[in-house]
Amino acid sequence: MVFIFWQGIISIHQKAFLESLALMPDTKVLLVVEEEITPYRKNMGWEVPVIEQVEIIKSPDTNTIKALVKEHKDAVHVMGGIKVGQMISLAFEECIRRQCRLGIMTEPFNPANFKGWLRGIKYRYYQLRYSRHIQFVLAIGKKGVEQYAGLGFKSKIIFPWAYFISLDSAGKSVKPEGEVKRIIYAGRLEPGKGIYRFTEQLINTGKSNFNMDLYGNGPDEEKLKQLVLNNRAGDKIIFHPFLKYDELLEQYLHADWVVLPSTQKDGWGVIVSEGLLNGLKAICSNICGVSWVIKDGFNGVVFDWAEEGSCKSAIGKMLTEDTYAGRDQIREWADSAISGKAGAAYFLKITDSVYRNKEKPAIPWIID
């Protein structure tokens, strides 16, 4: 079976999944991208990843797109969204014209404010016009599933999805667990990520048994530094610039907890997956798609910014409770649930369900 993924860039977050899928028996994987990488990702320390065993086609023109679809009419085409960008829009329409097998891999769109309301209208129109041509939707995160069901896509074609990644560094932790909890955050220092609000509540606990490393920059950076200075917490909360991706991965080996306290739309949140695959516990808001994989008391704790005291309570659990699973147990579970090989196996079960009338597969990261 040939699988063609049409995406915006060569994403490091897709590397492990695509490589693992390409290694499955009787499969061939093509990745078609609009561009190699965006300036935004470069500024975050990303480099263009090498994806083994996958044929990559970059920035195809109109004739190349049409020729690819014609040549691979019998392949399964997976679009990175519905009509997102010029290349994907053209490929999407061409697949429909040639009646190809067609799926969508998508994060939820941001429904906030007037622009969000307009997005809702646009995607409702897309559902009405195109849903009969789409055989499956890989909806990222619980909110993605809820959103696409709310748009009118039939539940039988909606499959919960994630960013499935793998790390060479997993299992090589150099930090013994102790009373002082070491916390890591990597990402933009901006209101939507909630890191200022989280840091404020962390300081206000009055606890001292933590250290937190913040990797990134953004509009909240100076405000955060002033908060830390005003509370004389400079020995507890350390600021770092963005690192190259491989260098950042090394920092997980020294941590106990990974935090992602987003206050606005966050489709998944790969930083949490990276932490879990290294055996870290996670604390994140329920806005993050990745919160779906967190089970309180096992591999972390989830809080709700809309609920008064929820974040403070979650921080208290992080700093005082020691009933969570150990590093090795969390790492082994993550490898079976959210790794590249787990995603590849799950994807093939999905396509078997859609095209071979097999049973709809269980979600791999659900913890009983």
C-alpha positions as CSV (number, residue, x, y, z in Angstrom):
1,M,0.0,0.0,0.0
2,V,1.2,3.5,-0.9
3,F,0.5,6.3,1.6
4,I,1.1,9.9,0.5
5,F,1.1,12.6,3.2
6,W,0.6,16.2,2.0
7,Q,1.9,18.6,4.6
8,G,3.2,22.2,5.1
9,I,6.8,21.4,6.1
10,I,9.2,18.6,6.8
11,S,8.2,18.4,10.5
12,I,10.4,16.8,13.2
13,H,7.1,16.0,14.9
14,Q,6.2,13.6,12.0
15,K,9.6,12.0,11.5
16,A,9.2,9.0,13.8
17,F,5.7,8.2,12.7
18,L,6.5,8.4,9.0
19,E,9.7,6.4,9.4
20,S,8.0,3.7,11.4
21,L,5.2,3.5,8.9
22,A,7.6,3.2,6.0
23,L,9.2,0.2,7.8
24,M,5.9,-1.7,7.9
25,P,5.6,-4.7,5.5
26,D,4.3,-3.9,2.0
27,T,4.1,-0.1,2.6
28,K,5.6,2.8,0.7
29,V,5.5,6.3,2.1
30,L,5.8,9.6,0.3
31,L,5.8,13.0,2.0
32,V,5.0,16.1,-0.2
33,V,5.6,19.5,1.4
34,E,5.0,23.0,0.5
35,E,8.4,24.1,1.9
36,E,11.2,22.6,4.0
37,I,10.8,24.7,7.1
38,T,9.3,28.0,8.2
39,P,11.2,30.9,9.8
40,Y,9.1,30.5,13.0
41,R,10.4,26.9,13.5
42,K,14.0,28.0,12.6
43,N,13.8,30.6,15.4
44,M,12.8,27.8,17.8
45,G,16.0,25.9,17.0
46,W,14.5,23.5,14.5
47,E,16.5,22.1,11.6
48,V,15.1,20.2,8.6
49,P,15.0,16.6,9.8
50,V,16.2,13.6,7.8
51,I,13.4,11.1,7.4
52,E,14.7,7.7,6.5
53,Q,12.9,5.4,4.0
54,V,10.5,8.1,3.0
55,E,10.5,9.7,-0.4
56,I,10.2,13.5,0.0
57,I,9.0,15.9,-2.7
58,K,9.5,19.6,-2.0
59,S,7.5,22.6,-3.3
60,P,5.8,20.8,-6.3
61,D,4.3,23.0,-9.0
62,T,0.8,22.6,-10.3
63,N,1.8,20.1,-13.0
64,T,3.8,18.0,-10.5
65,I,0.9,17.9,-8.1
66,K,-1.5,16.7,-10.7
67,A,1.0,14.1,-12.0
68,L,1.6,12.8,-8.5
69,V,-2.1,12.3,-7.9
70,K,-2.6,10.7,-11.3
71,E,0.3,8.3,-10.8
72,H,-0.8,7.3,-7.3
73,K,-4.6,7.3,-7.9
74,D,-4.8,4.1,-5.9
75,A,-2.8,5.3,-2.9
76,V,-4.2,6.6,0.4
77,H,-3.7,10.4,0.4
78,V,-3.6,12.1,3.8
79,M,-3.9,15.9,3.8
80,G,-2.6,18.1,6.5
81,G,-5.9,19.8,6.9
82,I,-8.8,20.7,4.6
83,K,-7.7,23.2,1.9
84,V,-4.8,24.6,4.0
85,G,-2.4,26.4,1.8
86,Q,-2.1,26.5,-2.0
87,M,-0.4,23.1,-2.4
88,I,-2.7,21.1,-0.2
89,S,-5.8,22.8,-1.6
90,L,-4.8,21.9,-5.1
91,A,-3.9,18.3,-4.2
92,F,-7.1,17.9,-2.2
93,E,-9.2,19.0,-5.2
94,E,-7.3,16.8,-7.6
95,C,-7.8,13.8,-5.3
96,I,-11.5,14.4,-5.3
97,R,-11.6,14.8,-9.0
98,R,-9.8,11.4,-9.5
99,Q,-11.9,9.8,-6.7
100,C,-8.8,8.8,-4.7
101,R,-8.9,7.4,-1.2
102,L,-8.7,10.5,1.0
103,G,-8.1,11.3,4.6
104,I,-7.4,14.4,6.7
105,M,-4.9,14.8,9.6
106,T,-5.7,18.0,11.5
107,E,-5.5,19.9,14.7
108,P,-8.6,21.7,15.9
109,F,-8.9,25.2,14.6
110,N,-9.0,28.2,17.0
111,P,-12.7,29.1,17.5
112,A,-12.0,32.2,19.7
113,N,-13.3,35.6,18.8
114,F,-14.8,36.9,15.6
115,K,-12.2,35.3,13.4
116,G,-12.9,32.0,15.2
117,W,-16.6,32.3,14.5
118,L,-15.7,32.9,10.8
119,R,-13.5,29.8,10.8
120,G,-16.4,27.8,12.2
121,I,-18.6,28.9,9.3
122,K,-15.8,28.0,6.8
123,Y,-15.3,24.6,8.2
124,R,-19.0,23.9,8.4
125,Y,-19.1,24.7,4.7
126,Y,-16.2,22.4,4.0
127,Q,-18.0,19.6,5.9
128,L,-21.2,20.1,3.8
129,R,-19.2,20.3,0.5
130,Y,-16.5,17.8,1.0
131,S,-17.3,15.2,3.7
132,R,-18.7,12.7,1.2
133,H,-15.2,12.5,-0.4
134,I,-13.3,12.0,2.9
135,Q,-13.1,8.5,4.3
136,F,-11.3,9.3,7.6
137,V,-10.3,12.3,9.8
138,L,-7.3,11.9,12.1
139,A,-8.4,14.5,14.7
140,I,-5.6,15.6,17.0
141,G,-6.5,15.8,20.7
142,K,-9.9,15.5,22.4
143,K,-10.9,19.0,21.3
144,G,-10.1,18.0,17.7
145,V,-12.5,15.0,18.0
146,E,-15.2,17.1,19.6
147,Q,-14.8,19.9,17.0
148,Y,-15.0,17.7,13.9
149,A,-17.9,15.8,15.3
150,G,-19.7,19.1,16.1
151,L,-19.1,20.2,12.5
152,G,-21.1,17.2,11.3
153,F,-18.5,14.6,10.3
154,K,-19.8,11.1,11.1
155,S,-18.3,9.6,14.3
156,K,-17.4,6.4,12.4
157,I,-14.8,8.3,10.3
158,I,-13.3,10.3,13.1
159,F,-10.2,8.8,14.7
160,P,-8.4,10.4,17.7
161,W,-4.9,11.2,16.7
162,A,-1.7,12.5,18.2
163,Y,1.8,13.5,17.3
164,F,3.7,10.2,17.6
165,I,7.4,10.8,18.2
166,S,10.4,8.8,19.3
167,L,13.6,9.9,21.0
168,D,17.1,8.4,20.9
169,S,17.7,9.9,24.4
170,A,14.8,8.1,26.1
171,G,15.9,5.9,28.9
172,K,19.3,7.7,29.5
173,S,18.3,9.8,32.4
174,V,21.1,11.2,34.5
175,K,19.0,12.6,37.3
176,P,18.1,10.6,40.4
177,E,14.7,11.4,41.8
178,G,14.8,13.4,45.0
179,E,12.8,15.8,47.2
180,V,13.6,18.8,44.9
181,K,11.3,18.6,41.8
182,R,13.1,19.8,38.7
183,I,10.6,21.2,36.1
184,I,11.2,22.0,32.5
185,Y,9.3,24.2,30.0
186,A,10.3,24.9,26.4
187,G,8.4,27.1,24.1
188,R,7.3,30.7,23.5
189,L,7.0,32.9,26.6
190,E,3.7,34.4,25.6
191,P,0.2,34.7,27.2
192,G,-1.3,31.9,25.1
193,K,1.2,29.4,26.6
194,G,0.2,30.4,30.2
195,I,3.7,30.2,31.5
196,Y,3.5,33.6,33.3
197,R,0.3,32.6,35.1
198,F,1.8,29.2,36.0
199,T,5.0,30.7,37.3
200,E,3.1,33.2,39.4
201,Q,1.1,30.4,41.0
202,L,4.2,28.2,41.5
203,I,5.9,31.0,43.4
204,N,2.8,31.8,45.4
205,T,2.7,28.2,46.8
206,G,5.5,29.3,49.1
207,K,7.2,26.0,48.5
208,S,10.9,25.8,47.9
209,N,11.4,22.2,46.8
210,F,11.5,22.9,43.1
211,N,13.7,24.3,40.3
212,M,12.3,25.3,36.9
213,D,14.2,25.8,33.7
214,L,12.5,27.9,31.0
215,Y,13.8,27.5,27.4
216,G,12.5,30.1,25.0
217,N,11.6,33.8,24.5
218,G,8.7,35.9,23.7
219,P,6.6,38.9,24.7
220,D,6.2,37.8,28.3
221,E,9.9,37.3,28.9
222,E,10.7,40.6,30.6
223,K,7.5,40.4,32.7
224,L,8.5,36.9,33.8
225,K,12.0,37.9,34.7
226,Q,10.6,40.8,36.8
227,L,8.2,38.5,38.6
228,V,11.1,36.2,39.4
229,L,13.3,39.1,40.5
230,N,10.5,40.6,42.7
231,N,10.0,37.3,44.5
232,R,13.8,36.6,44.9
233,A,13.3,33.4,43.0
234,G,16.3,33.7,40.7
235,D,17.9,30.7,42.2
236,K,14.8,28.6,41.6
237,I,13.7,29.7,38.1
238,I,16.3,29.9,35.4
239,F,15.9,31.4,31.9
240,H,17.6,30.0,28.8
241,P,17.3,30.9,25.1
242,F,15.8,28.5,22.6
243,L,18.1,25.5,22.0
244,K,18.6,23.4,18.9
245,Y,16.1,20.5,19.1
246,D,18.7,17.8,19.8
247,E,20.3,20.0,22.5
248,L,16.9,20.6,24.1
249,L,16.2,16.9,24.2
250,E,19.3,16.4,26.4
251,Q,17.7,18.7,29.0
252,Y,14.9,16.3,29.7
253,L,17.4,13.9,31.1
254,H,17.9,16.2,34.1
255,A,14.3,16.9,34.9
256,D,11.4,15.2,36.8
257,W,8.4,17.1,35.4
258,V,7.5,18.8,32.1
259,V,5.0,21.6,32.1
260,L,2.7,23.0,29.4
261,P,0.1,25.4,31.0
262,S,-1.5,26.8,27.8
263,T,-4.4,29.2,28.2
264,Q,-5.3,29.3,24.5
265,K,-5.7,26.7,21.7
266,D,-2.9,24.2,21.7
267,G,-3.6,21.3,19.3
268,W,-1.3,18.8,21.0
269,G,1.8,19.9,22.8
270,V,4.8,17.8,21.8
271,I,6.9,19.0,24.7
272,V,4.8,16.8,27.0
273,S,5.2,13.8,24.7
274,E,8.9,14.3,24.8
275,G,8.9,14.4,28.5
276,L,6.8,11.3,28.9
277,L,9.0,9.4,26.5
278,N,11.9,10.3,28.8
279,G,10.0,9.0,31.8
280,L,9.1,12.5,33.2
281,K,5.7,13.3,34.7
282,A,3.6,16.0,33.1
283,I,1.5,18.9,34.4
284,C,-0.6,20.7,31.8
285,S,-3.9,22.5,31.2
286,N,-6.8,20.7,29.7
287,I,-6.6,23.0,26.8
288,C,-3.7,21.0,25.4
289,G,-4.5,18.1,23.2
290,V,-1.8,16.0,24.9
291,S,-3.7,16.3,28.2
292,W,-5.7,13.3,26.9
293,V,-2.8,11.0,27.6
294,I,-2.3,12.2,31.2
295,K,-3.8,10.1,34.0
296,D,-3.7,11.7,37.4
297,G,-1.8,9.6,39.9
298,F,0.1,7.7,37.1
299,N,2.0,10.0,34.8
300,G,1.0,13.5,35.8
301,V,-1.8,15.9,36.5
302,V,-4.2,18.0,34.4
303,F,-5.7,21.3,35.5
304,D,-8.4,23.7,34.2
305,W,-7.7,27.4,34.1
306,A,-11.5,28.0,34.1
307,E,-11.8,26.3,37.5
308,E,-10.7,28.5,40.5
309,G,-7.8,26.9,42.3
310,S,-7.3,24.1,39.9
311,C,-3.8,25.1,38.8
312,K,-2.7,25.7,42.4
313,S,-4.1,22.3,43.4
314,A,-2.2,20.6,40.5
315,I,1.0,22.3,41.5
316,G,0.5,21.1,45.1
317,K,0.2,17.5,43.9
318,M,3.3,17.9,41.8
319,L,5.4,19.2,44.7
320,T,4.0,17.0,47.6
321,E,2.7,13.7,46.2
322,D,5.0,10.8,45.5
323,T,2.4,8.2,44.3
324,Y,3.1,8.5,40.6
325,A,4.6,5.8,38.5
326,G,8.4,5.6,38.3
327,R,10.5,6.9,35.4
328,D,10.9,3.5,33.8
329,Q,7.3,2.6,33.9
330,I,6.2,5.9,32.4
331,R,8.8,5.6,29.7
332,E,7.7,2.1,28.8
333,W,4.1,3.1,28.7
334,A,4.8,6.1,26.5
335,D,6.8,3.9,24.1
336,S,3.8,1.6,23.7
337,A,1.3,4.5,23.4
338,I,2.7,7.6,21.8
339,S,5.9,6.6,20.0
340,G,6.4,6.5,16.2
341,K,6.0,2.8,16.1
342,A,2.8,3.0,18.2
343,G,1.4,5.6,15.8
344,A,2.3,3.5,12.7
345,A,0.6,0.4,14.0
346,Y,-2.5,2.5,15.0
347,F,-2.6,4.1,11.6
348,L,-2.6,0.8,9.8
349,K,-5.4,-0.4,12.0
350,I,-7.3,2.7,11.1
351,T,-6.9,2.2,7.4
352,D,-7.9,-1.5,7.8
353,S,-11.0,-0.3,9.6
354,V,-11.8,2.2,6.8
355,Y,-11.0,0.2,3.7
356,R,-11.2,-3.4,4.8
357,N,-14.2,-3.2,7.2
358,K,-12.1,-4.2,10.2
359,E,-13.1,-3.2,13.8
360,K,-12.5,0.5,14.7
361,P,-9.2,0.3,16.7
362,A,-8.8,1.2,20.4
363,I,-7.0,4.5,21.2
364,P,-3.4,3.4,22.0
365,W,-2.8,6.0,24.8
366,I,-5.9,5.4,26.9
367,I,-4.9,4.2,30.3
368,D,-7.3,1.8,32.1
